[in-house]
Amino acid sequence: MKRAVIVFIVAIIVLATTGLWIYSSSGNFKPFDLLTFGIIILVVAFAVFIGIKRLTSAKRGEPAEDELSKKVLLKTAAWSYYISLYLWVAMLFIKDRVNLDTEEIIGAGILGMAISWVICWLVFHFIGVRNE
């Protein structure tokens, strides 16, 4: 139950800092900034979905983590790690070919890592993991 509340606190903090970023930028948005904002909103929405799911499971008296959820998280972490390694290699390859600041490239890489984790989690959660 405490971990579900922490998810909501972190989501609120991320939304507050994103709002502060938007407020301080004075409306000079590039298309890349709008894409980044959209991805942040998607990741926060996914975190809220997980938090609601954990709260409903706690209210039903189910254990916080069982063997299947641990296995799904382990597979998700492994696959998203491998994907993010290739993502960073691709970012290094295209770094010289695009006209972006270093901070934007690093931010895009971090958001790409978050997206790869979310996609891997969705795949392993809804399709399932094999019994190895």
Solvent accessible surface area in square Angstrom, and as a share of the most:
residue,aa,sasa,rsa
1,M,126,0.56
2,K,166,0.70
3,R,126,0.46
4,A,1,0.01
5,V,70,0.40
6,I,98,0.50
7,V,28,0.16
8,F,50,0.21
9,I,89,0.45
10,V,80,0.46
11,A,6,0.05
12,I,115,0.59
13,I,98,0.50
14,V,53,0.30
15,L,77,0.38
16,A,62,0.48
17,T,78,0.45
18,T,8,0.04
19,G,37,0.35
20,L,121,0.60
21,W,88,0.31
22,I,57,0.29
23,Y,183,0.70
24,S,81,0.52
25,S,32,0.21
26,S,87,0.56
27,G,52,0.50
28,N,118,0.61
29,F,74,0.31
30,K,105,0.45
31,P,115,0.72
32,F,49,0.20
33,D,25,0.13
34,L,104,0.52
35,L,106,0.53
36,T,23,0.13
37,F,67,0.28
38,G,31,0.30
39,I,26,0.13
40,I,32,0.16
41,I,69,0.35
42,L,126,0.63
43,V,44,0.25
44,V,12,0.07
45,A,56,0.43
46,F,24,0.10
47,A,30,0.23
48,V,49,0.28
49,F,92,0.38
50,I,26,0.13
51,G,0,0.00
52,I,91,0.46
53,K,71,0.30
54,R,74,0.27
55,L,41,0.20
56,T,56,0.32
57,S,25,0.16
58,A,37,0.28
59,K,159,0.67
60,R,163,0.59
61,G,65,0.62
62,E,79,0.35
63,P,98,0.62
64,A,87,0.68
65,E,61,0.27
66,D,63,0.33
67,E,143,0.64
68,L,112,0.56
69,S,39,0.25
70,K,114,0.48
71,K,61,0.26
72,V,8,0.05
73,L,60,0.30
74,L,129,0.64
75,K,45,0.19
76,T,0,0.00
77,A,51,0.39
78,A,42,0.32
79,W,127,0.45
80,S,11,0.07
81,Y,124,0.47
82,Y,127,0.48
83,I,73,0.37
84,S,6,0.04
85,L,85,0.42
86,Y,166,0.63
87,L,50,0.25
88,W,75,0.26
89,V,95,0.54
90,A,49,0.38
91,M,23,0.10
92,L,120,0.60
93,F,129,0.54
94,I,76,0.39
95,K,95,0.40
96,D,118,0.61
97,R,158,0.58
98,V,66,0.38
99,N,155,0.79
100,L,68,0.34
101,D,81,0.42
102,T,90,0.52
103,E,132,0.59
104,E,29,0.13
105,I,19,0.10
106,I,84,0.42
107,G,28,0.27
108,A,26,0.20
109,G,0,0.00
110,I,100,0.51
111,L,26,0.13
112,G,18,0.17
113,M,77,0.34
114,A,31,0.24
115,I,57,0.29
116,S,11,0.07
117,W,79,0.28
118,V,24,0.14
119,I,97,0.49
120,C,10,0.06
121,W,16,0.06
122,L,66,0.33
123,V,67,0.39
124,F,29,0.12
125,H,66,0.29
126,F,138,0.58
127,I,142,0.72
128,G,34,0.33
129,V,31,0.18
130,R,184,0.67
131,N,149,0.77
132,E,143,0.64
